[in-house]
Amino acid sequence: MRPPMRRCVTPCALREPWKQGSVDAAWGKRMPIISRAAGVVLLLVGLALPSGNARAAEPSYDDYVAQVKAGKIEIDYTAFRLAYAASSKYAPYGVVEILGKLKKAYAAGDCPSAMAHAKEVFEVNFVHMEAHKIAAFCLKKAGNEEKARREYAMFLGLFSSVLKSDDGKSPDTAFVVIAIDEEYSVLETASLTPVKQALVNHGGSAFDRFEVKLPASDQTVTLFFNVDRPHGQLARTLQEKR
């Protein structure tokens, strides 16, 4: 007997193909995330980013930062993130305290302080998606639409980069993150509420396994994030301190 509807769990929905269009459309919708059937469909309308299939010599992390600061935002955000993780500046746990201050200031409506803290985050990690998102909202509030759109485009590029890493359904196809912050930014942006979290090992790699609740539903699904890079860096840092 045919079931009444296809069960499309969250990872399936997160893999919805990106629509082509203008970044302005995505910015106008802020977080254009809606539910459809049993899944969540991400309609990030207007994200016009390159696929990154054709690459020349890979720029360094500093090269990417310089490009973005010079106004180039249509870049390979996956390569940008991985360049940061491969650089001597990589500090996946280096902004915990600053990020707390950033979120607190933004929640209090203090955008000047929030922007100051965002700049502190970027000094350590220029691929921090939450900092770019909050910076975008504060810039829009200040009436600087052009810079706000740029920050939001960077946030969308970083966000989509994580989603394109795989489907998140199992350890073998886990989303790949370079910092634990990325996990929570993805879940928050997709309106997924963490219910349970556990660190698991599979095939010699480390994964964060999340049981998450779908928006406006009691249904839960499981997502996996590969955390080899942040955990490996933490182990190296602890080893150096001995």
C-alpha positions in Angstrom: 0.0 0.0 0.0 1.4 3.4 -1.0 2.1 5.7 1.9 0.1 9.0 2.0 3.2 11.1 1.5 6.9 10.7 0.9 8.9 11.0 4.0 11.6 13.5 3.3 13.7 13.9 6.5 15.6 17.0 7.2 18.9 16.1 5.5 17.0 15.5 2.3 15.4 18.9 2.5 18.7 20.6 3.4 20.0 19.2 0.1 17.4 21.1 -1.9 19.2 22.6 -5.0 20.0 26.3 -4.7 17.9 28.5 -6.9 19.7 31.1 -9.1 18.9 34.8 -8.9 20.0 37.8 -7.1 21.5 38.1 -3.6 19.1 41.0 -3.0 16.1 38.5 -3.1 17.7 36.4 -0.4 18.6 39.4 1.7 15.0 40.6 1.5 13.7 37.3 2.8 16.4 37.2 5.6 16.1 33.5 6.5 13.8 32.2 3.8 13.2 28.8 5.3 9.8 27.2 5.0 8.5 23.7 5.7 7.1 21.4 3.0 5.5 18.0 3.7 7.6 16.3 6.4 10.8 18.1 5.6 12.3 21.6 5.6 13.0 23.3 2.3 15.7 25.9 2.2 14.8 28.5 -0.4 17.9 30.7 -0.3 16.6 32.6 -3.3 19.2 34.7 -5.0 22.4 32.9 -3.9 24.5 33.3 -7.0 27.8 31.7 -6.0 30.3 29.9 -8.2 30.4 26.1 -8.1 34.1 26.0 -7.5 34.5 23.0 -10.0 37.2 24.8 -12.1 40.0 26.0 -9.9 43.4 27.4 -10.6 46.2 27.4 -7.9 44.5 27.6 -4.6 44.7 30.9 -2.8 45.8 31.0 0.8 43.6 32.0 3.6 45.2 35.5 3.7 44.6 35.7 -0.1 40.9 35.0 0.3 40.6 37.6 3.1 42.3 40.2 1.0 40.0 39.4 -1.9 36.9 39.8 0.2 38.1 43.0 1.8 38.8 44.3 -1.7 35.2 43.7 -2.7 35.3 40.2 -4.3 32.6 38.0 -2.6 31.8 35.6 -5.5 34.5 33.1 -4.3 34.7 29.4 -3.5 33.6 29.5 0.1 34.5 25.8 0.7 38.1 26.5 -0.4 38.1 29.6 1.8 37.0 27.7 4.9 39.5 24.9 4.2 42.3 27.4 3.6 41.6 28.8 7.1 41.7 25.3 8.6 45.0 24.7 6.9 46.6 28.0 7.9 48.7 28.8 10.9 45.9 31.2 12.1 43.4 28.3 12.5 41.8 28.6 15.9 38.5 26.8 15.9 37.9 27.5 19.6 39.5 30.9 19.6 36.4 33.1 19.6 34.2 31.5 22.2 34.4 34.4 24.7 34.2 37.1 22.0 31.2 35.4 20.3 29.4 35.3 23.7 29.8 39.1 23.9 28.8 39.5 20.3 25.5 37.6 20.7 24.8 39.3 24.0 25.2 42.8 22.5 23.1 41.9 19.5 20.3 40.5 21.7 20.3 43.7 23.7 20.0 45.8 20.5 23.5 47.3 20.9 24.7 47.0 17.4 27.7 49.4 17.8 29.1 47.0 20.4 28.0 44.0 18.4 29.9 45.3 15.3 33.0 45.9 17.4 32.9 42.3 18.6 32.3 41.0 15.1 35.5 42.7 14.0 37.3 41.0 16.8 35.9 37.7 15.6 37.1 38.4 12.1 40.6 39.1 13.3 40.7 35.5 14.5 38.3 33.8 12.0 37.1 35.6 8.9 35.0 32.6 7.9 32.8 32.7 11.0 29.3 32.6 9.6 27.4 33.8 12.7 29.5 36.9 12.9 28.9 37.7 9.3 25.1 37.2 9.8 24.9 39.5 12.8 27.1 42.1 11.1 24.7 42.1 8.1 21.7 42.7 10.3 23.4 45.5 12.2 24.6 47.2 9.0 21.0 47.0 7.6 19.7 48.5 10.9 22.3 51.3 10.4 21.0 51.9 6.9 24.1 50.7 5.1 22.3 48.4 2.6 25.3 47.8 0.3 27.6 46.5 3.1 24.7 44.6 4.7 24.1 42.7 1.5 27.8 41.9 1.2 28.0 40.5 4.7 24.8 38.5 4.2 26.1 37.1 0.9 29.2 35.9 2.7 27.0 34.3 5.4 25.0 32.5 2.7 28.2 31.4 1.0 29.6 29.9 4.2 26.3 28.4 5.1 25.8 26.7 1.7 29.4 25.5 1.8 28.6 23.3 4.8 25.4 22.0 3.3 27.2 21.1 0.0 29.9 19.1 1.9 27.5 16.1 1.9 23.9 15.1 3.1 24.5 14.7 6.9 22.4 11.5 7.0 25.2 9.2 8.4 28.8 9.3 9.5 29.9 8.3 6.0 28.0 11.3 4.5 28.3 13.8 7.4 28.4 17.5 6.9 32.0 18.6 7.2 32.7 21.5 9.6 35.9 23.3 10.6 34.5 24.7 13.9 31.8 23.6 16.3 30.2 27.0 15.8 29.3 26.0 12.3 27.1 23.2 13.5 25.0 25.4 15.6 24.8 28.1 12.9 23.5 25.6 10.4 20.9 24.2 12.8 19.7 27.6 13.9 19.5 28.9 10.3 17.5 25.8 9.3 15.2 26.3 12.4 16.2 22.9 13.7 16.1 22.5 17.5 18.8 20.2 19.0 17.3 17.6 21.4 20.3 15.4 22.0 24.0 15.6 21.0 26.7 13.0 21.3 30.3 12.6 20.2 30.7 9.4 18.3 33.6 7.7 16.5 33.3 5.9 13.2 36.1 4.7 10.9 38.7 6.5 12.8 36.9 9.9 12.6 35.0 11.9 15.1 31.4 13.0 14.6 28.9 15.1 16.5 25.6 13.3 16.2 22.5 15.5 16.7 18.9 14.5 17.2 17.0 17.6 16.1 13.4 18.6 16.0 11.8 19.9 12.9 10.2 23.3 13.0 6.5 23.3 14.0 6.6 19.6 14.5 7.4 16.9 17.0 9.2 14.9 14.4 12.9 14.4 15.0 15.7 13.3 12.7 19.4 12.6 13.1 22.2 14.7 11.6 26.0 14.0 11.6 28.8 16.5 11.5 32.4 15.5 10.9 34.5 17.3 13.5 38.0 15.9 12.7 39.5 19.3 11.9 38.5 21.2 15.1 39.2 18.1 17.3 42.6 17.6 15.7 43.6 21.2 16.2 42.5 21.0 19.8 44.6 17.9 20.3 47.6 19.6 18.7 47.2 22.7 20.9 47.0 20.7 24.1 50.0 18.7 23.0 52.0 21.8 22.4 51.2 23.1 25.9 52.6 20.0 27.7 
